[in-house]
Amino acid sequence: MALTPEISFEEFMDKLAMKFDRSAKGIGLKFQDEDGGKVTLADESDFELAIETARTCSKGGAEGKLEIWCSDRL
């Protein structure tokens, strides 16, 4: 899914909910940080960290890549 850095966490969650045809509250998220650890993505500050990680990993390029793991939240 292509995103712009200006998207909010709420908008991102809405897009995921539509893509997976489920409630955003039922989706658990994690992303890989710069050190290779998986970090829970639960709110706007986590989302900003994820976007910043993608920028850092792009090494000055116009586009960054961010892998996000989705799971059912129980």
SEFI-550208 format. One record per residue: residue number from 1; residue in one letter; x, y, z negated of N, C-alpha, C in turn. Coordinates in nm, 4 decimals. Example, Ala and Ser with C-alpha at 12.3 -4.5 7.8 and 13.67 -1.06 7.14 Angstrom:
REM SEFI-550208
(1 'A' (1.3190 -0.5690 -0.7800) (1.2300 -0.4500 -0.7800) (1.3200 -0.3300 -0.7800))
(2 'S' (1.2850 -0.2250 -0.7080) (1.3670 -0.1060 -0.7140) (1.2900 0.0030 -0.7870))
This chain:
REM SEFI-550208
(1 'M' (0.0852 -0.1153 0.0000) (0.0000 0.0000 0.0000) (0.0913 0.1236 0.0000))
(2 'A' (0.0691 0.2116 0.0911) (0.1477 0.3345 0.0988) (0.0840 0.4413 0.0102))
(3 'L' (0.1672 0.5101 -0.0663) (0.1210 0.6149 -0.1566) (0.2078 0.7385 -0.1416))
(4 'T' (0.1525 0.8515 -0.1766) (0.2327 0.9734 -0.1848) (0.2644 0.9980 -0.3318))
(5 'P' (0.3729 1.0663 -0.3620) (0.4079 1.0894 -0.5024) (0.3084 1.1799 -0.5763))
(6 'E' (0.2226 1.2468 -0.5029) (0.1270 1.3378 -0.5650) (0.0040 1.2658 -0.6205))
(7 'I' (-0.0140 1.1392 -0.5881) (-0.1313 1.0653 -0.6334) (-0.1266 1.0500 -0.7858))
(8 'S' (-0.2422 1.0584 -0.8479) (-0.2474 1.0405 -0.9929) (-0.2632 0.8919 -1.0259))
(9 'F' (-0.2383 0.8585 -1.1502) (-0.2537 0.7207 -1.1950) (-0.3986 0.6758 -1.1777))
(10 'E' (-0.4922 0.7634 -1.2096) (-0.6343 0.7302 -1.1962) (-0.6711 0.6998 -1.0509))
(11 'E' (-0.6214 0.7812 -0.9579) (-0.6473 0.7569 -0.8154) (-0.5849 0.6249 -0.7709))
(12 'F' (-0.4623 0.5979 -0.8184) (-0.3936 0.4736 -0.7865) (-0.4753 0.3539 -0.8358))
(13 'M' (-0.5254 0.3615 -0.9578) (-0.6049 0.2521 -1.0128) (-0.7351 0.2338 -0.9347))
(14 'D' (-0.7951 0.3432 -0.8918) (-0.9160 0.3343 -0.8096) (-0.8875 0.2615 -0.6779))
(15 'K' (-0.7727 0.2922 -0.6153) (-0.7350 0.2259 -0.4904) (-0.7131 0.0758 -0.5131))
(16 'L' (-0.6474 0.0415 -0.6233) (-0.6255 -0.1001 -0.6545) (-0.7574 -0.1717 -0.6791))
(17 'A' (-0.8460 -0.1081 -0.7530) (-0.9760 -0.1690 -0.7820) (-1.0520 -0.1961 -0.6528))
(18 'M' (-1.0484 -0.1018 -0.5596) (-1.1158 -0.1228 -0.4310) (-1.0473 -0.2343 -0.3523))
(19 'K' (-0.9148 -0.2345 -0.3519) (-0.8403 -0.3347 -0.2751) (-0.8696 -0.4759 -0.3252))
(20 'F' (-0.8747 -0.4930 -0.4564) (-0.8956 -0.6253 -0.5140) (-1.0414 -0.6526 -0.5508))
(21 'D' (-1.1283 -0.5575 -0.5225) (-1.2717 -0.5714 -0.5468) (-1.3002 -0.6119 -0.6919))
(22 'R' (-1.2461 -0.5341 -0.7822) (-1.2682 -0.5589 -0.9251) (-1.2557 -0.4294 -1.0024))
(23 'S' (-1.2904 -0.4323 -1.1277) (-1.2797 -0.3149 -1.2138) (-1.1334 -0.2852 -1.2413))
(24 'A' (-1.0987 -0.1574 -1.2439) (-0.9612 -0.1180 -1.2750) (-0.9215 -0.1633 -1.4156))
(25 'K' (-1.0182 -0.1736 -1.5057) (-0.9896 -0.2163 -1.6431) (-0.9471 -0.3631 -1.6488))
(26 'G' (-0.9771 -0.4395 -1.5452) (-0.9425 -0.5806 -1.5423) (-0.8091 -0.6113 -1.4761))
(27 'I' (-0.7334 -0.5058 -1.4397) (-0.6064 -0.5244 -1.3695) (-0.4903 -0.4845 -1.4605))
(28 'G' (-0.3995 -0.5769 -1.4851) (-0.2765 -0.5477 -1.5585) (-0.1637 -0.5224 -1.4594))
(29 'L' (-0.0769 -0.4253 -1.4894) (0.0299 -0.3877 -1.3960) (0.1655 -0.3832 -1.4642))
(30 'K' (0.2681 -0.4196 -1.3887) (0.4071 -0.4046 -1.4316) (0.4883 -0.3626 -1.3102))
(31 'F' (0.5974 -0.2894 -1.3354) (0.6908 -0.2550 -1.2292) (0.8318 -0.2796 -1.2797))
(32 'Q' (0.9243 -0.2900 -1.1856) (1.0634 -0.3162 -1.2216) (1.1376 -0.1839 -1.2328))
(33 'D' (1.2007 -0.1600 -1.3490) (1.2756 -0.0358 -1.3684) (1.4158 -0.0480 -1.3084))
(34 'E' (1.4930 0.0577 -1.3236) (1.6271 0.0632 -1.2637) (1.7200 -0.0444 -1.3182))
(35 'D' (1.6941 -0.0909 -1.4410) (1.7787 -0.1924 -1.5033) (1.7322 -0.3346 -1.4749))
(36 'G' (1.6239 -0.3468 -1.3963) (1.5735 -0.4784 -1.3603) (1.4698 -0.5346 -1.4552))
(37 'G' (1.4362 -0.4599 -1.5603) (1.3342 -0.5052 -1.6550) (1.1946 -0.4732 -1.6051))
(38 'K' (1.0984 -0.5550 -1.6430) (0.9591 -0.5288 -1.6050) (0.8937 -0.4433 -1.7128))
(39 'V' (0.8339 -0.3325 -1.6684) (0.7737 -0.2340 -1.7573) (0.6235 -0.2304 -1.7326))
(40 'T' (0.5453 -0.2316 -1.8400) (0.4000 -0.2218 -1.8274) (0.3624 -0.0849 -1.7737))
(41 'L' (0.2695 -0.0842 -1.6819) (0.2205 0.0382 -1.6183) (0.0775 0.0582 -1.6673))
(42 'A' (0.0608 0.1473 -1.7679) (-0.0695 0.1584 -1.8335) (-0.1294 0.2980 -1.8330))
(43 'D' (-0.0480 0.4006 -1.8024) (-0.1020 0.5358 -1.8070) (-0.0228 0.6285 -1.7156))
(44 'E' (-0.0590 0.7556 -1.7173) (0.0021 0.8540 -1.6270) (0.1528 0.8665 -1.6482))
(45 'S' (0.1987 0.8630 -1.7728) (0.3432 0.8767 -1.7960) (0.4197 0.7552 -1.7439))
(46 'D' (0.3635 0.6354 -1.7593) (0.4255 0.5151 -1.7022) (0.4296 0.5259 -1.5501))
(47 'F' (0.3217 0.5769 -1.4923) (0.3129 0.5903 -1.3467) (0.4170 0.6899 -1.2963))
(48 'E' (0.4344 0.8007 -1.3675) (0.5366 0.8993 -1.3290) (0.6755 0.8373 -1.3355))
(49 'L' (0.7015 0.7549 -1.4367) (0.8298 0.6847 -1.4467) (0.8481 0.5901 -1.3284))
(50 'A' (0.7428 0.5217 -1.2887) (0.7500 0.4308 -1.1738) (0.7819 0.5072 -1.0456))
(51 'I' (0.7173 0.6210 -1.0251) (0.7430 0.7035 -0.9064) (0.8867 0.7543 -0.9087))
(52 'E' (0.9336 0.7973 -1.0242) (1.0716 0.8453 -1.0357) (1.1708 0.7321 -1.0087))
(53 'T' (1.1392 0.6120 -1.0523) (1.2240 0.4954 -1.0243) (1.2327 0.4711 -0.8738))
(54 'A' (1.1194 0.4822 -0.8041) (1.1195 0.4650 -0.6578) (1.2057 0.5717 -0.5920))
(55 'R' (1.1983 0.6953 -0.6408) (1.2819 0.8033 -0.5849) (1.4297 0.7741 -0.6052))
(56 'T' (1.4645 0.7319 -0.7246) (1.6045 0.7018 -0.7561) (1.6559 0.5875 -0.6688))
(57 'C' (1.5754 0.4857 -0.6515) (1.6167 0.3695 -0.5724) (1.6273 0.4002 -0.4230))
(58 'S' (1.5609 0.5078 -0.3775) (1.5680 0.5434 -0.2358) (1.7005 0.6100 -0.2005))
(59 'K' (1.7786 0.6466 -0.3027) (1.9117 0.7073 -0.2844) (1.9075 0.8256 -0.1889))
(60 'G' (1.8132 0.9161 -0.2141) (1.8044 1.0376 -0.1338) (1.7208 1.0262 -0.0091))
(61 'G' (1.6707 0.9070 0.0213) (1.5867 0.8881 0.1395) (1.4496 0.9506 0.1206))
(62 'A' (1.3803 0.9694 0.2299) (1.2478 1.0312 0.2248) (1.1441 0.9392 0.1631))
(63 'E' (1.1632 0.8089 0.1736) (1.0673 0.7126 0.1222) (1.1350 0.6177 0.0255))
(64 'G' (1.0638 0.5837 -0.0797) (1.1134 0.4861 -0.1749) (1.0218 0.3656 -0.1772))
(65 'K' (1.0704 0.2591 -0.2339) (0.9915 0.1363 -0.2435) (0.9758 0.1028 -0.3907))
(66 'L' (0.8546 0.0684 -0.4267) (0.8265 0.0318 -0.5643) (0.7418 -0.0947 -0.5616))
(67 'E' (0.7924 -0.2000 -0.6228) (0.7153 -0.3237 -0.6321) (0.6376 -0.3207 -0.7623))
(68 'I' (0.5086 -0.3499 -0.7518) (0.4224 -0.3539 -0.8690) (0.3559 -0.4907 -0.8732))
(69 'W' (0.3632 -0.5545 -0.9894) (0.3011 -0.6850 -1.0094) (0.1651 -0.6627 -1.0739))
(70 'C' (0.0635 -0.7240 -1.0154) (-0.0728 -0.7143 -1.0651) (-0.1148 -0.8474 -1.1236))
(71 'S' (-0.1894 -0.8432 -1.2325) (-0.2416 -0.9649 -1.2933) (-0.3791 -0.9357 -1.3521))
(72 'D' (-0.4523 -1.0424 -1.3801) (-0.5800 -1.0274 -1.4478) (-0.5528 -0.9901 -1.5928))
(73 'R' (-0.6173 -0.8861 -1.6378) (-0.6044 -0.8465 -1.7777) (-0.7134 -0.9199 -1.8540))
(74 'L' (-0.6739 -0.9889 -1.9577) (-0.7707 -1.0674 -2.0365) (-0.8223 -0.9897 -2.1535))
